[in-house]
Amino acid sequence: MKITIWGCRGSIPTPGESTIKYGGNTTCIALYPDDNDNKPIIIDAGTGIRLLGNQLSSIRNPLELNILFTHTHWDHIQGFPFFAPANNSQNTITIYGHSETGKGLKNRILAQMDQRNFPISYESLKAKIKFSEIAGDFILNGTGIQILELNHPGSGMGFRFSKDDKSFVFITDHELSDKPYIGGDYRHTLEFCRGADLLIHDAQYLASEYPNYKGWGHSTIENACEMALEAAVGEFFFFHHDPDRTDNEIDNIESDLQESAQCKSITCLAAREGMVIEI
């Protein structure tokens, strides 16, 4: 199982000299369950999906692609209009989203292509695009996928992928809290992550910053690390970096975590654009 990070910035793209190392593109992950680089499971379509699409288009056509959306906030969908495979008539793209979006799933993702907002309409895309609502756990490309309801305004989904005794958990835009929320609580998230080989988890804020953003639907780096340790995951990567967080600041946070007693027993790193993780 191979995971490539194409975007790990939260909220808004942040190009510039201070974000070169960890990247400024918003959320996009490609999961390769086996050795087939032509058929990744794509998670979210933030601005990072543009470069992924260019790479996939250069490999071969036609493509049969699956995109899972954690939720439809703008930083997780805004790259889709620039996804090159969507403009190739040979390709088929199936988009999976939360069942609570109902018949609005298509509208939520593609309303950004209304010509009042964007010059190219959805109808002009040439690929065969299908929409499928996720109502529970399912199997895709031979990979088992479990669903976690997220603590985030507007709701959302985390995913646990399992294949050949390997497991990868991806949870972004999720506020770890001792208080119950619709769909679960802290212990529910903990058990969902239990024993995963790899956990990539939302960690937008520092504990010192959190009081200003409580209820915004994001976790602190410290809480995410503590949860990863308690869940006994193999590797933990903190993700969805705050748009104002510089490379130097992320370096320092990563160094502090690695030196702390709580994270000595697991791999604890900052997610970085372009990173390839194999488990």
C-alpha positions as CSV (number, residue, x, y, z in Angstrom):
1,M,0.0,0.0,0.0
2,K,1.4,3.4,-1.1
3,I,0.2,6.8,-0.2
4,T,1.2,10.0,-2.0
5,I,0.5,13.4,-0.6
6,W,-0.4,16.0,-3.3
7,G,-1.7,18.7,-0.9
8,C,-1.7,19.0,2.9
9,R,-2.5,22.7,3.5
10,G,-5.7,23.7,5.3
11,S,-8.3,26.3,4.4
12,I,-6.7,28.1,1.5
13,P,-3.7,27.6,-0.9
14,T,-0.6,29.3,0.4
15,P,2.1,29.7,-2.3
16,G,5.2,31.5,-1.4
17,E,8.8,31.3,-0.1
18,S,7.7,30.4,3.4
19,T,5.8,27.3,2.4
20,I,8.0,25.6,-0.2
21,K,9.1,22.6,2.0
22,Y,5.6,21.4,3.2
23,G,3.7,22.8,0.3
24,G,0.8,25.3,-0.2
25,N,-1.7,23.1,-2.1
26,T,-4.9,22.1,-0.3
27,T,-6.0,18.6,0.5
28,C,-5.4,15.8,-2.0
29,I,-4.2,12.2,-1.3
30,A,-3.6,9.4,-3.7
31,L,-3.8,5.8,-2.3
32,Y,-2.4,3.0,-4.3
33,P,-3.6,-0.3,-2.8
34,D,-1.3,-2.4,-5.0
35,D,1.4,-1.9,-7.7
36,N,-1.0,-0.3,-10.2
37,D,-0.2,3.4,-10.5
38,N,-3.0,3.8,-13.0
39,K,-5.8,3.2,-10.5
40,P,-5.3,5.2,-7.3
41,I,-8.1,5.9,-4.9
42,I,-8.1,9.7,-4.7
43,I,-9.1,11.4,-1.5
44,D,-10.4,15.0,-1.9
45,A,-9.9,17.4,-4.7
46,G,-8.1,20.4,-3.2
47,T,-5.7,22.3,-5.4
48,G,-3.2,19.4,-5.1
49,I,-5.3,17.3,-7.5
50,R,-4.2,19.4,-10.5
51,L,-0.6,18.0,-10.5
52,L,-2.0,14.5,-9.7
53,G,-4.2,14.8,-12.7
54,N,-1.4,15.9,-15.0
55,Q,0.7,12.9,-13.8
56,L,-2.2,10.4,-14.4
57,S,-2.9,11.8,-17.9
58,S,0.8,11.3,-18.8
59,I,0.7,7.6,-17.8
60,R,-2.0,6.3,-20.1
61,N,-5.6,6.7,-21.3
62,P,-8.4,5.7,-20.7
63,L,-8.5,6.0,-17.0
64,E,-11.1,4.7,-14.5
65,L,-10.8,6.8,-11.4
66,N,-12.5,7.0,-8.0
67,I,-12.5,10.2,-5.9
68,L,-13.7,10.0,-2.3
69,F,-14.7,13.3,-0.7
70,T,-14.3,13.7,3.1
71,H,-16.7,16.7,2.7
72,T,-17.4,19.5,0.3
73,H,-15.9,22.6,1.9
74,W,-14.1,24.7,-0.7
75,D,-10.5,23.8,0.2
76,H,-11.4,20.2,-0.5
77,I,-13.1,20.6,-3.9
78,Q,-11.5,23.7,-5.5
79,G,-9.0,21.8,-7.6
80,F,-11.6,19.6,-9.4
81,P,-12.1,22.1,-12.3
82,F,-8.4,21.8,-13.1
83,F,-8.3,18.0,-12.9
84,A,-7.1,17.1,-16.5
85,P,-8.6,13.5,-16.6
86,A,-12.1,15.1,-16.2
87,N,-11.6,16.7,-19.6
88,N,-10.9,13.5,-21.5
89,S,-13.8,11.7,-23.1
90,Q,-12.1,8.3,-22.7
91,N,-12.0,8.5,-18.9
92,T,-14.6,7.5,-16.3
93,I,-14.6,9.2,-12.9
94,T,-16.8,8.1,-10.0
95,I,-17.2,10.6,-7.2
96,Y,-18.2,9.3,-3.8
97,G,-19.6,11.6,-1.1
98,H,-21.5,11.6,2.2
99,S,-25.1,10.3,1.9
100,E,-26.3,13.3,3.9
101,T,-25.6,15.5,0.9
102,G,-28.4,13.6,-0.8
103,K,-29.1,14.7,-4.4
104,G,-27.0,17.8,-3.6
105,L,-23.7,16.0,-3.8
106,K,-23.2,16.8,-7.5
107,N,-24.3,20.4,-6.9
108,R,-22.1,20.9,-3.9
109,I,-19.0,19.8,-5.8
110,L,-19.8,21.4,-9.2
111,A,-21.5,24.6,-8.2
112,Q,-18.1,26.2,-8.2
113,M,-18.2,25.8,-12.0
114,D,-21.3,27.9,-12.4
115,Q,-20.3,30.5,-15.0
116,R,-20.9,33.2,-12.4
117,N,-18.0,31.7,-10.5
118,F,-15.9,30.0,-13.2
119,P,-15.6,30.4,-16.9
120,I,-15.9,26.7,-17.9
121,S,-19.1,25.0,-17.2
122,Y,-19.4,21.4,-15.7
123,E,-21.4,20.4,-18.9
124,S,-18.3,21.1,-21.0
125,L,-16.3,18.4,-19.2
126,K,-15.8,15.4,-21.5
127,A,-15.2,12.5,-19.1
128,K,-18.0,10.3,-18.0
129,I,-18.6,11.5,-14.4
130,K,-20.8,9.5,-12.0
131,F,-21.8,10.2,-8.4
132,S,-22.3,7.7,-5.6
133,E,-23.4,8.4,-2.0
134,I,-21.6,6.6,0.8
135,A,-24.0,5.3,3.5
136,G,-21.7,2.8,5.2
137,D,-18.6,0.7,4.9
138,F,-17.8,-0.6,1.4
139,I,-15.1,-2.2,-0.8
140,L,-13.4,-0.4,-3.6
141,N,-10.6,-1.7,-5.8
142,G,-10.3,-4.7,-3.5
143,T,-9.8,-2.4,-0.5
144,G,-12.0,-2.4,2.5
145,I,-13.1,1.1,3.5
146,Q,-14.6,1.9,6.9
147,I,-16.3,5.3,7.6
148,L,-15.9,7.6,10.6
149,E,-18.4,10.5,11.1
150,L,-16.4,13.7,11.8
151,N,-16.8,16.5,14.3
152,H,-16.8,19.3,11.8
153,P,-19.3,22.0,10.8
154,G,-21.4,20.6,8.0
155,S,-20.2,17.0,8.8
156,G,-17.8,14.9,7.0
157,M,-16.1,11.4,6.8
158,G,-12.9,9.9,7.8
159,F,-11.7,6.7,6.2
160,R,-9.9,3.5,7.2
161,F,-8.5,1.6,4.3
162,S,-7.5,-2.1,4.8
163,K,-5.9,-4.5,2.4
164,D,-3.5,-7.4,2.8
165,D,-3.1,-7.0,6.6
166,K,-2.2,-3.3,6.1
167,S,-4.3,-0.4,7.3
168,F,-4.3,3.4,6.6
169,V,-6.5,5.9,8.4
170,F,-7.1,9.4,7.0
171,I,-8.9,11.9,9.1
172,T,-9.0,15.5,8.3
173,D,-11.2,18.4,9.4
174,H,-12.0,16.7,12.7
175,E,-12.1,18.3,16.1
176,L,-11.0,15.8,18.8
177,S,-13.1,16.6,21.9
178,D,-14.1,14.9,25.1
179,K,-17.7,16.1,24.4
180,P,-19.9,13.8,22.3
181,Y,-20.8,15.0,18.9
182,I,-23.2,13.7,16.2
183,G,-21.8,10.4,15.1
184,G,-19.4,9.7,18.0
185,D,-16.9,10.9,20.6
186,Y,-13.2,10.9,21.3
187,R,-13.2,7.1,22.2
188,H,-15.0,6.3,19.0
189,T,-12.2,8.1,17.0
190,L,-9.6,6.3,19.1
191,E,-10.9,2.9,18.4
192,F,-11.4,3.7,14.7
193,C,-7.6,4.4,14.6
194,R,-6.6,1.5,16.8
195,G,-3.5,-0.4,15.5
196,A,-3.4,1.3,12.1
197,D,-0.1,1.1,10.3
198,L,-0.4,4.7,9.3
199,L,-2.5,7.6,10.6
200,I,-2.7,11.0,8.9
201,H,-4.8,13.2,11.1
202,D,-6.0,16.8,11.1
203,A,-3.8,19.0,13.4
204,Q,-4.3,22.6,12.3
205,Y,-3.8,24.3,15.7
206,L,-1.4,24.3,18.6
207,A,-2.9,23.9,22.0
208,S,-2.0,27.5,22.8
209,E,-4.0,28.7,19.7
210,Y,-7.0,26.4,20.2
211,P,-9.1,28.6,22.5
212,N,-9.5,31.1,19.7
213,Y,-10.8,28.4,17.3
214,K,-12.8,26.1,19.4
215,G,-15.8,24.7,17.5
216,W,-14.2,25.4,14.1
217,G,-13.8,21.6,13.5
218,H,-10.0,21.1,13.8
219,S,-7.8,19.4,16.2
220,T,-4.6,20.5,18.0
221,I,-1.3,18.9,17.1
222,E,-0.8,17.9,20.7
223,N,-4.2,16.1,21.0
224,A,-3.8,14.3,17.7
225,C,-0.4,13.1,18.8
226,E,-1.7,11.9,22.1
227,M,-4.6,10.1,20.4
228,A,-2.2,8.4,17.9
229,L,0.0,7.2,20.8
230,E,-3.0,5.8,22.7
231,A,-4.3,4.1,19.6
232,A,-0.9,2.4,19.1
233,V,-0.6,3.4,15.4
234,G,2.6,2.6,13.6
235,E,3.2,6.0,12.1
236,F,1.5,9.4,12.7
237,F,1.6,12.3,10.3
238,F,0.0,15.6,11.3
239,F,-1.9,17.2,8.5
240,H,-4.0,20.2,7.3
241,H,-1.4,22.8,8.2
242,D,-2.7,26.2,9.1
243,P,-2.3,28.6,6.2
244,D,-0.2,31.0,8.3
245,R,2.2,28.2,9.4
246,T,5.6,28.6,7.8
247,D,8.1,25.8,7.0
248,N,10.3,26.9,9.9
249,E,7.4,26.8,12.3
250,I,6.4,23.3,11.1
251,D,10.0,22.2,11.4
252,N,10.1,23.4,15.0
253,I,6.7,21.7,15.9
254,E,7.9,18.4,14.4
255,S,11.2,18.6,16.3
256,D,9.4,19.4,19.6
257,L,7.1,16.4,19.1
258,Q,9.9,14.0,18.3
259,E,11.7,15.1,21.5
260,S,8.6,14.8,23.7
261,A,8.2,11.7,25.8
262,Q,4.7,11.2,24.5
263,C,5.8,10.6,20.9
264,K,9.0,8.7,21.5
265,S,7.3,5.3,20.9
266,I,5.9,6.1,17.4
267,T,7.0,7.8,14.3
268,C,5.7,11.4,14.4
269,L,6.1,13.6,11.4
270,A,4.6,16.6,9.6
271,A,2.9,15.7,6.3
272,R,4.7,17.2,3.3
273,E,3.5,17.8,-0.2
274,G,5.2,15.3,-2.6
275,M,5.8,12.8,0.2
276,V,5.4,9.1,-0.6
277,I,4.7,6.7,2.3
278,E,4.8,2.9,1.9
279,I,3.3,0.5,4.4
